[in-house]
Amino acid sequence: METGEQCDYKGCNTEATTKGYVLGHKRGSGDKDSLHLVNACDGHKNSDGFFEDIGCMANIK
C-alpha cells in the first residue's frame, strides 16, 4: 500500500494501512450490490462488512 493514502470510511482522517472490499452499491447504479475496493485504517479493517484483500501481502507496512 502506498504511504499517505487515507482511510476511505466516511469521516475518518486516519492513514490507511490495508486494502479490501465492502459490499454495497454506488448512487445512481440501481439496486444491484457489488464489491468495492476501499482503503482502510487499522480501526476500520475490523469493521463488519469489510473483507481484507489477503492476497496482497503488501497491504501491511
N, CA, C and O atoms as a Maestro MAE file, in Angstrom:
{
 s_m_m2io_version
 :::
 2.0.0
}

f_m_ct {
 s_m_title
 :::
 protein
 m_atom[244] {
  # First column is atom index #
  i_m_mmod_type
  r_m_x_coord
  r_m_y_coord
  r_m_z_coord
  i_m_residue_number
  s_m_chain_name
  s_m_pdb_residue_name
  s_m_pdb_atom_name
  i_m_atomic_number
  :::
  1 25 0.849 -1.174 0.000 1 A "MET " " N  " 7
  2 3 0.000 0.000 0.000 1 A "MET " " CA " 6
  3 2 0.889 1.229 0.000 1 A "MET " " C  " 6
  4 15 1.883 1.289 0.723 1 A "MET " " O  " 8
  5 25 0.534 2.180 -0.793 2 A "GLU " " N  " 7
  6 3 1.309 3.408 -0.853 2 A "GLU " " CA " 6
  7 2 1.132 4.199 0.436 2 A "GLU " " C  " 6
  8 15 0.032 4.256 0.985 2 A "GLU " " O  " 8
  9 25 2.196 4.799 0.915 3 A "THR " " N  " 7
  10 3 2.093 5.601 2.126 3 A "THR " " CA " 6
  11 2 1.338 6.885 1.831 3 A "THR " " C  " 6
  12 15 1.358 7.388 0.708 3 A "THR " " O  " 8
  13 25 0.687 7.399 2.832 4 A "GLY " " N  " 7
  14 3 -0.038 8.651 2.703 4 A "GLY " " CA " 6
  15 2 -1.471 8.507 2.235 4 A "GLY " " C  " 6
  16 15 -2.197 9.500 2.183 4 A "GLY " " O  " 8
  17 25 -1.906 7.295 1.890 5 A "GLU " " N  " 7
  18 3 -3.299 7.113 1.487 5 A "GLU " " CA " 6
  19 2 -4.185 7.184 2.715 5 A "GLU " " C  " 6
  20 15 -3.821 6.693 3.784 5 A "GLU " " O  " 8
  21 25 -5.339 7.792 2.562 6 A "GLN " " N  " 7
  22 3 -6.266 7.994 3.666 6 A "GLN " " CA " 6
  23 2 -7.336 6.908 3.666 6 A "GLN " " C  " 6
  24 15 -7.710 6.390 2.613 6 A "GLN " " O  " 8
  25 25 -7.823 6.570 4.853 7 A "CYS " " N  " 7
  26 3 -8.916 5.625 5.017 7 A "CYS " " CA " 6
  27 2 -10.138 6.157 4.269 7 A "CYS " " C  " 6
  28 15 -10.451 7.344 4.353 7 A "CYS " " O  " 8
  29 25 -10.828 5.278 3.538 8 A "ASP " " N  " 7
  30 3 -11.990 5.674 2.745 8 A "ASP " " CA " 6
  31 2 -13.290 5.738 3.538 8 A "ASP " " C  " 6
  32 15 -14.308 6.178 3.004 8 A "ASP " " O  " 8
  33 25 -13.280 5.310 4.795 9 A "TYR " " N  " 7
  34 3 -14.515 5.336 5.570 9 A "TYR " " CA " 6
  35 2 -14.919 6.776 5.864 9 A "TYR " " C  " 6
  36 15 -14.083 7.610 6.212 9 A "TYR " " O  " 8
  37 25 -16.195 7.052 5.721 10 A "LYS " " N  " 7
  38 3 -16.736 8.400 5.869 10 A "LYS " " CA " 6
  39 2 -16.364 9.003 7.218 10 A "LYS " " C  " 6
  40 15 -16.600 8.402 8.266 10 A "LYS " " O  " 8
  41 25 -15.780 10.197 7.177 11 A "GLY " " N  " 7
  42 3 -15.435 10.930 8.388 11 A "GLY " " CA " 6
  43 2 -14.119 10.518 9.028 11 A "GLY " " C  " 6
  44 15 -13.743 11.073 10.060 11 A "GLY " " O  " 8
  45 25 -13.410 9.556 8.441 12 A "CYS " " N  " 7
  46 3 -12.144 9.088 9.013 12 A "CYS " " CA " 6
  47 2 -10.984 9.805 8.334 12 A "CYS " " C  " 6
  48 15 -10.898 9.831 7.106 12 A "CYS " " O  " 8
  49 25 -10.096 10.384 9.130 13 A "ASN " " N  " 7
  50 3 -8.937 11.095 8.605 13 A "ASN " " CA " 6
  51 2 -7.639 10.362 8.895 13 A "ASN " " C  " 6
  52 15 -6.559 10.946 8.808 13 A "ASN " " O  " 8
  53 25 -7.739 9.088 9.238 14 A "THR " " N  " 7
  54 3 -6.585 8.283 9.618 14 A "THR " " CA " 6
  55 2 -5.920 7.702 8.375 14 A "THR " " C  " 6
  56 15 -6.584 7.456 7.367 14 A "THR " " O  " 8
  57 25 -4.606 7.483 8.447 15 A "GLU " " N  " 7
  58 3 -3.879 6.883 7.335 15 A "GLU " " CA " 6
  59 2 -4.309 5.430 7.155 15 A "GLU " " C  " 6
  60 15 -4.434 4.689 8.130 15 A "GLU " " O  " 8
  61 25 -4.535 5.030 5.912 16 A "ALA " " N  " 7
  62 3 -4.924 3.660 5.600 16 A "ALA " " CA " 6
  63 2 -3.725 2.721 5.731 16 A "ALA " " C  " 6
  64 15 -2.593 3.091 5.421 16 A "ALA " " O  " 8
  65 25 -3.996 1.505 6.193 17 A "THR " " N  " 7
  66 3 -2.940 0.513 6.351 17 A "THR " " CA " 6
  67 2 -3.189 -0.734 5.520 17 A "THR " " C  " 6
  68 15 -2.300 -1.578 5.403 17 A "THR " " O  " 8
  69 25 -4.379 -0.874 4.938 18 A "THR " " N  " 7
  70 3 -4.698 -2.062 4.147 18 A "THR " " CA " 6
  71 2 -5.752 -1.743 3.097 18 A "THR " " C  " 6
  72 15 -6.456 -0.738 3.189 18 A "THR " " O  " 8
  73 25 -5.847 -2.613 2.100 19 A "LYS " " N  " 7
  74 3 -6.893 -2.523 1.085 19 A "LYS " " CA " 6
  75 2 -7.821 -3.721 1.253 19 A "LYS " " C  " 6
  76 15 -7.407 -4.784 1.716 19 A "LYS " " O  " 8
  77 25 -9.056 -3.538 0.878 20 A "GLY " " N  " 7
  78 3 -10.025 -4.610 0.963 20 A "GLY " " CA " 6
  79 2 -11.289 -4.223 0.233 20 A "GLY " " C  " 6
  80 15 -11.284 -3.324 -0.608 20 A "GLY " " O  " 8
  81 25 -12.378 -4.910 0.559 21 A "TYR " " N  " 7
  82 3 -13.634 -4.716 -0.154 21 A "TYR " " CA " 6
  83 2 -14.799 -4.554 0.808 21 A "TYR " " C  " 6
  84 15 -14.804 -5.111 1.906 21 A "TYR " " O  " 8
  85 25 -15.787 -3.780 0.374 22 A "VAL " " N  " 7
  86 3 -17.067 -3.675 1.060 22 A "VAL " " CA " 6
  87 2 -18.161 -3.956 0.039 22 A "VAL " " C  " 6
  88 15 -18.003 -3.670 -1.148 22 A "VAL " " O  " 8
  89 25 -19.262 -4.513 0.507 23 A "LEU " " N  " 7
  90 3 -20.395 -4.815 -0.359 23 A "LEU " " CA " 6
  91 2 -21.363 -3.645 -0.306 23 A "LEU " " C  " 6
  92 15 -21.735 -3.193 0.776 23 A "LEU " " O  " 8
  93 25 -21.768 -3.157 -1.459 24 A "GLY " " N  " 7
  94 3 -22.715 -2.049 -1.497 24 A "GLY " " CA " 6
  95 2 -22.982 -1.633 -2.931 24 A "GLY " " C  " 6
  96 15 -22.569 -2.309 -3.873 24 A "GLY " " O  " 8
  97 25 -23.677 -0.515 -3.089 25 A "HIS " " N  " 7
  98 3 -23.924 -0.005 -4.438 25 A "HIS " " CA " 6
  99 2 -23.628 1.488 -4.470 25 A "HIS " " C  " 6
  100 15 -23.745 2.187 -3.464 25 A "HIS " " O  " 8
  101 25 -23.247 1.951 -5.638 26 A "LYS " " N  " 7
  102 3 -22.961 3.366 -5.831 26 A "LYS " " CA " 6
  103 2 -24.252 4.069 -6.203 26 A "LYS " " C  " 6
  104 15 -25.120 3.496 -6.863 26 A "LYS " " O  " 8
  105 25 -24.370 5.315 -5.776 27 A "ARG " " N  " 7
  106 3 -25.545 6.096 -6.133 27 A "ARG " " CA " 6
  107 2 -25.715 6.149 -7.637 27 A "ARG " " C  " 6
  108 15 -24.753 6.352 -8.378 27 A "ARG " " O  " 8
  109 25 -26.933 5.965 -8.074 28 A "GLY " " N  " 7
  110 3 -27.242 6.036 -9.490 28 A "GLY " " CA " 6
  111 2 -26.957 4.758 -10.263 28 A "GLY " " C  " 6
  112 15 -27.173 4.708 -11.474 28 A "GLY " " O  " 8
  113 25 -26.474 3.720 -9.580 29 A "SER " " N  " 7
  114 3 -26.152 2.482 -10.281 29 A "SER " " CA " 6
  115 2 -27.271 1.453 -10.164 29 A "SER " " C  " 6
  116 15 -27.087 0.300 -10.554 29 A "SER " " O  " 8
  117 25 -28.405 1.843 -9.645 30 A "GLY " " N  " 7
  118 3 -29.509 0.905 -9.471 30 A "GLY " " CA " 6
  119 2 -29.435 0.221 -8.118 30 A "GLY " " C  " 6
  120 15 -28.729 0.680 -7.220 30 A "GLY " " O  " 8
  121 25 -30.157 -0.868 -7.975 31 A "ASP " " N  " 7
  122 3 -30.228 -1.567 -6.696 31 A "ASP " " CA " 6
  123 2 -29.231 -2.710 -6.574 31 A "ASP " " C  " 6
  124 15 -29.203 -3.384 -5.544 31 A "ASP " " O  " 8
  125 25 -28.420 -2.946 -7.581 32 A "LYS " " N  " 7
  126 3 -27.518 -4.089 -7.581 32 A "LYS " " CA " 6
  127 2 -26.279 -3.807 -6.725 32 A "LYS " " C  " 6
  128 15 -25.557 -2.841 -6.973 32 A "LYS " " O  " 8
  129 25 -26.035 -4.655 -5.717 33 A "ASP " " N  " 7
  130 3 -24.850 -4.530 -4.873 33 A "ASP " " CA " 6
  131 2 -23.669 -5.227 -5.531 33 A "ASP " " C  " 6
  132 15 -23.838 -6.203 -6.263 33 A "ASP " " O  " 8
  133 25 -22.477 -4.718 -5.263 34 A "SER " " N  " 7
  134 3 -21.253 -5.349 -5.742 34 A "SER " " CA " 6
  135 2 -20.131 -5.009 -4.770 34 A "SER " " C  " 6
  136 15 -20.306 -4.179 -3.878 34 A "SER " " O  " 8
  137 25 -18.985 -5.647 -4.942 35 A "LEU " " N  " 7
  138 3 -17.832 -5.383 -4.081 35 A "LEU " " CA " 6
  139 2 -17.089 -4.155 -4.592 35 A "LEU " " C  " 6
  140 15 -16.884 -3.989 -5.794 35 A "LEU " " O  " 8
  141 25 -16.690 -3.295 -3.650 36 A "HIS " " N  " 7
  142 3 -15.970 -2.072 -3.980 36 A "HIS " " CA " 6
  143 2 -14.645 -2.067 -3.244 36 A "HIS " " C  " 6
  144 15 -14.598 -2.310 -2.039 36 A "HIS " " O  " 8
  145 25 -13.566 -1.790 -3.968 37 A "LEU " " N  " 7
  146 3 -12.238 -1.719 -3.378 37 A "LEU " " CA " 6
  147 2 -12.118 -0.447 -2.549 37 A "LEU " " C  " 6
  148 15 -12.421 0.643 -3.036 37 A "LEU " " O  " 8
  149 25 -11.674 -0.580 -1.290 38 A "VAL " " N  " 7
  150 3 -11.509 0.568 -0.402 38 A "VAL " " CA " 6
  151 2 -10.194 0.449 0.362 38 A "VAL " " C  " 6
  152 15 -9.639 -0.639 0.509 38 A "VAL " " O  " 8
  153 25 -9.715 1.581 0.838 39 A "ASN " " N  " 7
  154 3 -8.584 1.647 1.757 39 A "ASN " " CA " 6
  155 2 -9.150 1.729 3.161 39 A "ASN " " C  " 6
  156 15 -10.168 2.385 3.381 39 A "ASN " " O  " 8
  157 25 -8.502 1.069 4.118 40 A "ALA " " N  " 7
  158 3 -8.997 1.089 5.500 40 A "ALA " " CA " 6
  159 2 -7.843 1.269 6.475 40 A "ALA " " C  " 6
  160 15 -6.726 0.812 6.232 40 A "ALA " " O  " 8
  161 25 -8.135 1.942 7.580 41 A "CYS " " N  " 7
  162 3 -7.165 2.105 8.663 41 A "CYS " " CA " 6
  163 2 -7.247 0.873 9.575 41 A "CYS " " C  " 6
  164 15 -8.083 -0.005 9.360 41 A "CYS " " O  " 8
  165 25 -6.389 0.813 10.578 42 A "ASP " " N  " 7
  166 3 -6.387 -0.333 11.495 42 A "ASP " " CA " 6
  167 2 -7.739 -0.511 12.190 42 A "ASP " " C  " 6
  168 15 -8.176 -1.638 12.420 42 A "ASP " " O  " 8
  169 25 -8.394 0.590 12.519 43 A "GLY " " N  " 7
  170 3 -9.692 0.501 13.198 43 A "GLY " " CA " 6
  171 2 -10.796 -0.001 12.290 43 A "GLY " " C  " 6
  172 15 -11.583 -0.858 12.691 43 A "GLY " " O  " 8
  173 25 -10.868 0.517 11.076 44 A "HIS " " N  " 7
  174 3 -11.954 0.155 10.176 44 A "HIS " " CA " 6
  175 2 -11.754 -1.191 9.486 44 A "HIS " " C  " 6
  176 15 -12.716 -1.767 8.979 44 A "HIS " " O  " 8
  177 25 -10.528 -1.701 9.457 45 A "LYS " " N  " 7
  178 3 -10.345 -3.012 8.827 45 A "LYS " " CA " 6
  179 2 -10.985 -4.124 9.662 45 A "LYS " " C  " 6
  180 15 -11.136 -5.250 9.188 45 A "LYS " " O  " 8
  181 25 -11.357 -3.809 10.893 46 A "ASN " " N  " 7
  182 3 -12.045 -4.770 11.759 46 A "ASN " " CA " 6
  183 2 -13.556 -4.582 11.752 46 A "ASN " " C  " 6
  184 15 -14.268 -5.259 12.493 46 A "ASN " " O  " 8
  185 25 -14.050 -3.667 10.919 47 A "SER " " N  " 7
  186 3 -15.486 -3.398 10.845 47 A "SER " " CA " 6
  187 2 -16.228 -4.540 10.185 47 A "SER " " C  " 6
  188 15 -15.704 -5.203 9.290 47 A "SER " " O  " 8
  189 25 -17.463 -4.767 10.638 48 A "ASP " " N  " 7
  190 3 -18.317 -5.746 9.974 48 A "ASP " " CA " 6
  191 2 -18.526 -5.291 8.536 48 A "ASP " " C  " 6
  192 15 -18.742 -4.105 8.285 48 A "ASP " " O  " 8
  193 25 -18.464 -6.202 7.614 49 A "GLY " " N  " 7
  194 3 -18.692 -5.871 6.220 49 A "GLY " " CA " 6
  195 2 -17.439 -5.507 5.451 49 A "GLY " " C  " 6
  196 15 -17.510 -5.275 4.244 49 A "GLY " " O  " 8
  197 25 -16.289 -5.449 6.114 50 A "PHE " " N  " 7
  198 3 -15.024 -5.198 5.420 50 A "PHE " " CA " 6
  199 2 -14.304 -6.519 5.232 50 A "PHE " " C  " 6
  200 15 -14.155 -7.295 6.176 50 A "PHE " " O  " 8
  201 25 -13.860 -6.772 4.012 51 A "PHE " " N  " 7
  202 3 -13.154 -8.008 3.691 51 A "PHE " " CA " 6
  203 2 -11.765 -7.641 3.208 51 A "PHE " " C  " 6
  204 15 -11.602 -7.101 2.113 51 A "PHE " " O  " 8
  205 25 -10.761 -7.935 4.028 52 A "GLU " " N  " 7
  206 3 -9.390 -7.577 3.690 52 A "GLU " " CA " 6
  207 2 -8.910 -8.391 2.492 52 A "GLU " " C  " 6
  208 15 -9.228 -9.574 2.367 52 A "GLU " " O  " 8
  209 25 -8.152 -7.755 1.624 53 A "ASP " " N  " 7
  210 3 -7.581 -8.422 0.462 53 A "ASP " " CA " 6
  211 2 -6.333 -9.162 0.918 53 A "ASP " " C  " 6
  212 15 -5.228 -8.622 0.867 53 A "ASP " " O  " 8
  213 25 -6.515 -10.408 1.367 54 A "ILE " " N  " 7
  214 3 -5.397 -11.162 1.926 54 A "ILE " " CA " 6
  215 2 -4.455 -11.669 0.851 54 A "ILE " " C  " 6
  216 15 -3.363 -12.144 1.163 54 A "ILE " " O  " 8
  217 25 -4.854 -11.577 -0.397 55 A "GLY " " N  " 7
  218 3 -3.981 -11.973 -1.495 55 A "GLY " " CA " 6
  219 2 -2.882 -10.970 -1.755 55 A "GLY " " C  " 6
  220 15 -1.948 -11.250 -2.506 55 A "GLY " " O  " 8
  221 25 -2.981 -9.813 -1.146 56 A "CYS " " N  " 7
  222 3 -1.998 -8.759 -1.348 56 A "CYS " " CA " 6
  223 2 -1.253 -8.533 -0.047 56 A "CYS " " C  " 6
  224 15 -1.632 -7.671 0.745 56 A "CYS " " O  " 8
  225 25 -0.197 -9.299 0.179 57 A "MET " " N  " 7
  226 3 0.537 -9.215 1.441 57 A "MET " " CA " 6
  227 2 1.266 -7.883 1.602 57 A "MET " " C  " 6
  228 15 1.756 -7.581 2.691 57 A "MET " " O  " 8
  229 25 1.345 -7.092 0.555 58 A "ALA " " N  " 7
  230 3 1.989 -5.792 0.647 58 A "ALA " " CA " 6
  231 2 1.101 -4.779 1.356 58 A "ALA " " C  " 6
  232 15 1.479 -3.617 1.510 58 A "ALA " " O  " 8
  233 25 -0.089 -5.221 1.792 59 A "ASN " " N  " 7
  234 3 -1.006 -4.318 2.494 59 A "ASN " " CA " 6
  235 2 -0.414 -3.820 3.810 59 A "ASN " " C  " 6
  236 15 -0.658 -2.682 4.209 59 A "ASN " " O  " 8
  237 25 0.339 -4.643 4.466 60 A "ILE " " N  " 7
  238 3 0.817 -4.306 5.806 60 A "ILE " " CA " 6
  239 2 2.185 -3.679 5.716 60 A "ILE " " C  " 6
  240 15 3.086 -4.203 5.060 60 A "ILE " " O  " 8
  241 25 2.332 -2.551 6.384 61 A "LYS " " N  " 7
  242 3 3.599 -1.815 6.362 61 A "LYS " " CA " 6
  243 2 4.656 -2.551 7.137 61 A "LYS " " C  " 6
  244 15 5.791 -2.083 7.230 61 A "LYS " " O  " 8
  :::
 }
 m_bond[243] {
  # First column is bond index #
  i_m_from
  i_m_to
  i_m_order
  :::
  1 1 2 1
  2 2 3 1
  3 3 4 2
  4 3 5 1
  5 5 6 1
  6 6 7 1
  7 7 8 2
  8 7 9 1
  9 9 10 1
  10 10 11 1
  11 11 12 2
  12 11 13 1
  13 13 14 1
  14 14 15 1
  15 15 16 2
  16 15 17 1
  17 17 18 1
  18 18 19 1
  19 19 20 2
  20 19 21 1
  21 21 22 1
  22 22 23 1
  23 23 24 2
  24 23 25 1
  25 25 26 1
  26 26 27 1
  27 27 28 2
  28 27 29 1
  29 29 30 1
  30 30 31 1
  31 31 32 2
  32 31 33 1
  33 33 34 1
  34 34 35 1
  35 35 36 2
  36 35 37 1
  37 37 38 1
  38 38 39 1
  39 39 40 2
  40 39 41 1
  41 41 42 1
  42 42 43 1
  43 43 44 2
  44 43 45 1
  45 45 46 1
  46 46 47 1
  47 47 48 2
  48 47 49 1
  49 49 50 1
  50 50 51 1
  51 51 52 2
  52 51 53 1
  53 53 54 1
  54 54 55 1
  55 55 56 2
  56 55 57 1
  57 57 58 1
  58 58 59 1
  59 59 60 2
  60 59 61 1
  61 61 62 1
  62 62 63 1
  63 63 64 2
  64 63 65 1
  65 65 66 1
  66 66 67 1
  67 67 68 2
  68 67 69 1
  69 69 70 1
  70 70 71 1
  71 71 72 2
  72 71 73 1
  73 73 74 1
  74 74 75 1
  75 75 76 2
  76 75 77 1
  77 77 78 1
  78 78 79 1
  79 79 80 2
  80 79 81 1
  81 81 82 1
  82 82 83 1
  83 83 84 2
  84 83 85 1
  85 85 86 1
  86 86 87 1
  87 87 88 2
  88 87 89 1
  89 89 90 1
  90 90 91 1
  91 91 92 2
  92 91 93 1
  93 93 94 1
  94 94 95 1
  95 95 96 2
  96 95 97 1
  97 97 98 1
  98 98 99 1
  99 99 100 2
  100 99 101 1
  101 101 102 1
  102 102 103 1
  103 103 104 2
  104 103 105 1
  105 105 106 1
  106 106 107 1
  107 107 108 2
  108 107 109 1
  109 109 110 1
  110 110 111 1
  111 111 112 2
  112 111 113 1
  113 113 114 1
  114 114 115 1
  115 115 116 2
  116 115 117 1
  117 117 118 1
  118 118 119 1
  119 119 120 2
  120 119 121 1
  121 121 122 1
  122 122 123 1
  123 123 124 2
  124 123 125 1
  125 125 126 1
  126 126 127 1
  127 127 128 2
  128 127 129 1
  129 129 130 1
  130 130 131 1
  131 131 132 2
  132 131 133 1
  133 133 134 1
  134 134 135 1
  135 135 136 2
  136 135 137 1
  137 137 138 1
  138 138 139 1
  139 139 140 2
  140 139 141 1
  141 141 142 1
  142 142 143 1
  143 143 144 2
  144 143 145 1
  145 145 146 1
  146 146 147 1
  147 147 148 2
  148 147 149 1
  149 149 150 1
  150 150 151 1
  151 151 152 2
  152 151 153 1
  153 153 154 1
  154 154 155 1
  155 155 156 2
  156 155 157 1
  157 157 158 1
  158 158 159 1
  159 159 160 2
  160 159 161 1
  161 161 162 1
  162 162 163 1
  163 163 164 2
  164 163 165 1
  165 165 166 1
  166 166 167 1
  167 167 168 2
  168 167 169 1
  169 169 170 1
  170 170 171 1
  171 171 172 2
  172 171 173 1
  173 173 174 1
  174 174 175 1
  175 175 176 2
  176 175 177 1
  177 177 178 1
  178 178 179 1
  179 179 180 2
  180 179 181 1
  181 181 182 1
  182 182 183 1
  183 183 184 2
  184 183 185 1
  185 185 186 1
  186 186 187 1
  187 187 188 2
  188 187 189 1
  189 189 190 1
  190 190 191 1
  191 191 192 2
  192 191 193 1
  193 193 194 1
  194 194 195 1
  195 195 196 2
  196 195 197 1
  197 197 198 1
  198 198 199 1
  199 199 200 2
  200 199 201 1
  201 201 202 1
  202 202 203 1
  203 203 204 2
  204 203 205 1
  205 205 206 1
  206 206 207 1
  207 207 208 2
  208 207 209 1
  209 209 210 1
  210 210 211 1
  211 211 212 2
  212 211 213 1
  213 213 214 1
  214 214 215 1
  215 215 216 2
  216 215 217 1
  217 217 218 1
  218 218 219 1
  219 219 220 2
  220 219 221 1
  221 221 222 1
  222 222 223 1
  223 223 224 2
  224 223 225 1
  225 225 226 1
  226 226 227 1
  227 227 228 2
  228 227 229 1
  229 229 230 1
  230 230 231 1
  231 231 232 2
  232 231 233 1
  233 233 234 1
  234 234 235 1
  235 235 236 2
  236 235 237 1
  237 237 238 1
  238 238 239 1
  239 239 240 2
  240 239 241 1
  241 241 242 1
  242 242 243 1
  243 243 244 2
  :::
 }
}
